[in-house]
Amino acid sequence: MPELAFIKSTLVSQAIHLFFAFVALVLGAVAIKVIDRFLLKKIDLEEEIARGNLAAAVLAGALWIALAMILSRAG
């Protein structure tokens, strides 16, 4: 049954990829928090976004996009 072996290996491969995607997402969230805490000490991005500061929202979005680009190149 070569089809069964192919399906099994595909499912294992998908599970591994999902695991690494989850790990990358968690590491990304931690990296954003570290950047927010240590590099942007005087600015609380979450508070600024809640107050409606569009520049803070764009900065936070740009950080996530940059992180996604880095992680997609690393894989």
N, C-alpha and C positions, 0 to 999 in steps of 0.2 A: 504494500500500500504506500507508494511514494507520495500520494496526495496527502495522506494523513501526516507523514513526517514533515512535509512542506508547511502544512497548516500549523503544526505544533511549533516548528522553528519560527514561523512568522509571528505567532502569538507571543512567544518568548521574546523575540526581538522588539515587538511593540511594547511589552511590559517593561523592558529595559529602557526603552526610549522615554516612556511615560515617567519612569522613576527619575531619570536624569533631568527631564523637563521640570519635574516638581522640585528637585534639588536646586536647579538653576533659578527657579522662581523664588525659593526661600533665600538663597544666597543673594539674589538681587534685592530683595526686600531688606535684608540685613545691610547690604552695601549702601542702599539709599538712606537708611537710618543712620549709618556711620557718617556718611557725607553730611547729612542734616545736623547731626550732633556736633561733629568736630570741625568741619569746614565752614559751616554756616551758623556759627555760635550765636550771632546777634539776631538771626532771623528764624522764626518758628514757621516753617512752611505750612504746616497743617492749620495753624491759627490764621495765617495770612490768607490762605485759600478760603477758609470759613468766613473771613471778613469780606471776601469778594475781590481780593487782589489778583487781577488777571496775570500780572507779571510773575507772581509766585507760582500760579498754576501752570504757566508755560514753562517755567524753569523745572518744576517737578516732572512735567510730561517729557521735557527734553532729556532729563536724567534717565527716565525709564526707557525712552527710545534709544539713547546711547548705550545703555546697558544691554538692551535686546540685540542691538547690532553687534556688540562685543561678544555676547554669548552665542549668537548665530554663526559668527566667524570661527569661534573656538571649536565648534562641533564638527 
